[in-house]
């Protein structure tokens, strides 16, 4: 899911660099602010990116599902249903990842005045203003409200398989966008001069962001206990809030650390090698990272997540059969962060 999602992210970032799409002249930049006919980087044609990305992902999923149905034969109906459900969730997550970051790129252009390049980097070192930071925070809040509505619609379901898939992807898309928006609002604040200068792009700045984001995220997870009263009177609302918080926290923590490690690799390779050697060294870093992380993932993280999934299913199975409705789980029975796999998720990030 992440491989496909990041491939789509890079695809649409390159698409938005087309001058006729973003409204900027070739190489026409000033202090990081895109110059266009109207406002900086706010060409209406940029809006075409979202529906186009949505449609392309649906086509990809359709083709993938066709190949799966032709190549995979499961005699056990229950096993096939579970397999199909898991894959549909994976396909929806991949689309949500691509769509959420594409949406973030548009927000960075419209709110921050800087359209990131194909490498997700903003031109120039102009610090963002307090108004731009506040605008990004408000954008995240708006998407949080939209995500809550989307989750409610998803719980009600639709009359078709593709309808359920789109509802699942939409809800995850909006929730991930919340995490992206707040993460970049924090990054703008850190590099505005309040903590680090705009010129300071060393790995320490990203590590500071990752540590701060992780701390805030775990504090946010403790808020789940505050929903016990809401859960008794409005169970559907509580379920939506839990899922929204967990999805947003996953994006904030996971990708804050991904940025930190990615920046570290780029910083070392670009500062200690020539342009020709750079790509080779980055590839070597990637292989070394896999060699270090994979044994820990295979021997510890994966078994822990497998146990968490099994415990999760044991809790949900009787609850799904209860009169309180499908998918409802009293907060008193919510597994701990370790059982739900939150700790392995952070370590994986």
N, C-alpha and C positions, 0 to 999 in steps of 0.2 A: 504493500500500500504506500509506504513512504518512498520507495523508488519511483513508482508511477506518479505520486504526488509531486515530488521534486522535479521530475522530468517535465511535468505540466507547468510548474512554477517557472522554470527556465525558459520554456517555450513561449509563454505569454509575456515574460519580461522582455525577451528579444522582440516580440511582436510590437510591444508598446514603444520600442525605440525607433520605429519607422517614422520619419519626420511628418509624413502626411497623416499619421495617426495622432501623434502627440502635439502637433502644431508648432514644433520648433524647427528652426533652420539647422542644417548640418553643422554640428560642432558649435552651435551658438549658445554659449553659456556665460553667465556673469555672476561670480560669487556664489555659484551653486544654484542660482535661481534661473529656471528655464525661461527663455524669452519666446513669447508667442503673440499671435495677433490680439488675443483678448487678455486673459489673466495668465500668469505663469503656469505652464503645464496643465491647463484646464481645457484642452480641446474637447469638444463634445464627442468627437470620434473615439476618445478613450473609453467611453461607455460601451462601445461595441465589444470590447474585450470580454466583459462578463458573460453576456448571452452566448458569445462564440465559444468561450471556454466551457460553458455549461453543456452546450450542444455537442461539442467534440468529445467531452468525457462520456456522455450518454452513448455516443456511437462506439467508443472504445469498449465500454461495458457490454454493449449489445454483441459486439464481435467476440469478446472474451467469453461471454456466456454461451454463445453458439458453439464455440470450440470446445468448451467444457462439456456441454451436453452431448456432443458428438464423440468425444474421446473418453469420457468417464462413464462407467456403468456400475451403479450401486444397486444391488438387489434388495437390500434392506431399506424399506421405505422411510423408517424413522431416521436411519443413518443419513440417507440422502437429504431428508428435510433439514436435519441439523447442519449438514455440510453446506447446503444451499444458503441457509440463513447466515452462517459464519462468513461465507464468501460475499454475500450481499452487503454485510456490514463492512467488510474490508474494502469493497469497491466504493461504498459510500464515503468511507474515511479518506480514501485516496482522492476522490473528487473534492471533498470538503477541504482537504489540505491545499490543493492547487487553487481552488476558488478563493479561499480565505486570504492567502498571501497575495493573490492578484488584486483582491479588494483592498488589502493593506497598501499596495503600491499606489493605487488610485487615491487613497486617503493621504498618503505621504505627498502626493502631487497637489491635491486640492487644499489640504489643511496646512501642510508644511511648506508648500510652494516649491518642492523639489521632487521631480520625478526620478526615482533611482535608475541607475543604468542596468544593463543586463546582468551585472554581477552583484546587484542589490545594494550598490554603493551610491551615495549622494555626492554629486560633484561639488567641489569647493569645501571650505571649512566654516561657512557662515553659521553661527549658532542659531538655534531656534528660539523664538520669543516665548514669553509666558502665555501669550494668547494662543500660539500654535500648540503648545503642550496642553493647555486647557481644552482646545478644540479636539485634540486627539482623544483625551479622556472622555469628553462628551460623546464623541463618535463611538467609543467603546461602550458607553452606557446605553446609547441608542440601539446598538446591535445586541446588547444584553436583553433589552426589552423585546426586540424582534425574535431573538433566539428562544425566549421563554414562550412566546406565542407559537413559534414553530414546533417546539417540543410538545405543547398541548395538542396541536393538530396531529402530530405524529402519534401520540398516544391514542387518539380517536381512530386513526387508521383511515384507509381509503378502500375503494372497491376493486383495486387492481394491484398486481405485484409491482408494476413500474411506479404506480402512485405511491405505494409504501416506500419504495426505494428513494424516490425524489424527496419525500417528506423527511426521511432519515438523513439524507445528504444535506438538505437545506438546514435542518436543525443543527447538525454538526458544523456546517459551514459558518453559520452566524456565531455559534459559540466560540469557534476557533478564532474568528475575526476579533472577538472581544479580547482574547488573550494577546493576539498580535498587536492590537491598538494600544493596550495598556503597557505592553512590553516596550514598544517604541516610544511611548510617551515618557516612560522612565529613562530610556536611553537618551532621549533629547535633553531631559533634565540633567542627567549626569554629565553630558558633554557640553552643557551650556555655559560652563564656568563655575557652576555651583559646587561641583566635585572635581571635575577634570576640565581642561581647556578643550575647545573644538579640535585643536591640532594634535591632541594626545590620542592616538589610535593604537596604543600598545595593548597587548593582551590583558594587562592589569585592569584596564577599564572594563573590558568584557567580563572578567572574573568578578569584579566588584558588582556589576549588574547581575550576574548569575547568583552570587551569594545573597544579594538583597532580594532578588525575585524569589529565591527558594525560601528565605525567611518569611516573607510576606505571604507566600503561598501556603506554607504550613500553618501560619496563623489563621488564614482564611478557612482552611479545612476544619479548624476547631469551631468555626461558626455553625457547622452542621448540627451541633448540639442545640443551637438556638431555635432549630426548626421543629422541636418536639411538640410545642404547643400548636404550631401551624399544622403539623402532621395529623393531630387528632381532629382538627376541624376541617382542614382542606388537604386531604392526602395527595390529590393530584398535583396541587401547587407545590407541596413539599418535595415530591418526586422530581418535578421539573427543576426546582431550585438546586437540588442535590446534583443532578446530572449536569446542569449548566456550570456550577462551580467546579466540578471535577474535570470537565472538558477544558474549561478556561485555565485551570491550574496546570493541567497536563501540558498545554501549549507553552505557558509562561515558563515553567521549570525546564521542560525538555529542551526547548529551543534556546533558552538563555544559555544553557551549558553548551549546546551545539555551537552557538556563536562564539563562545569562549574558546573552545578547542579549535574551531575553524580559523579564527583570527590568529591563534598561536602558531598554527601550521604555516599560514600565509606570512606572518611576521618573520619567522625564522627563515623560511625559504627565500623570501624576497630580499632580506637584508644580508644574507650570507651566501648567496649564489648569484650567478648571472641569469639573464632571462632564459637562456637555453637550458641551464641546469635546473631552473625553477620547477618545471613540470615534473621532471624526473624525481626531484627531491620530495615534492608533494605526494607523488605516487608511493615513494618509499615510506613516507610518514604514514600513509594510509595502511599499507601492508603491515607496518610495525604496530600500529594501533590495533588492527584486527588480531594480530598475533598475541597481543597482551590482553585484550578484552575478551576475545572469544572463549578461552578456557574458563574464565570467571563466569561468563554468561552461561556456558553450557553446564558447568558443575554446580553453580549456585543460583544465579538469577532465574534461569529457565525452570528448574525444579520448584523454586519458590513460587513463581507465577503459576505453574501448573497446579500446585497445592491450593493457591489462592482461588483459582478458577473452580476447582472442585468444591472447595468450601462455599464459594459464592453460589454455585448451582444447588448445593444442598440446602442453603438458606432459602433460595428463591423457589424451589420446586413446590413445597407445601404452600407458600404464600401465593403463588400464581393460581393455585386451586381454591383459594379462599374466596369468601363472598365479597371481599373488599375490592375485587377487580383485578385484572391481569396487570402484572408489573408493579403492584403496590407492595411496599415492604415497610413495616413500622420501623422508625428510626432506632428503637431500642434493640433491633435485631440487625442493624447495619454492621457488617464486619469492620474490624479495625483497619487502619491504614496499611499495616503489614499484610493482613489477610486479603485486602483488595488489590494488592500489588503496587501500591503507591510508592513504597520505598524502592522496590526494584525498578520502577519506572524512572525515579529520580536518578538512581545509580546508572541506569542505561543511558539517560540523557548526558 
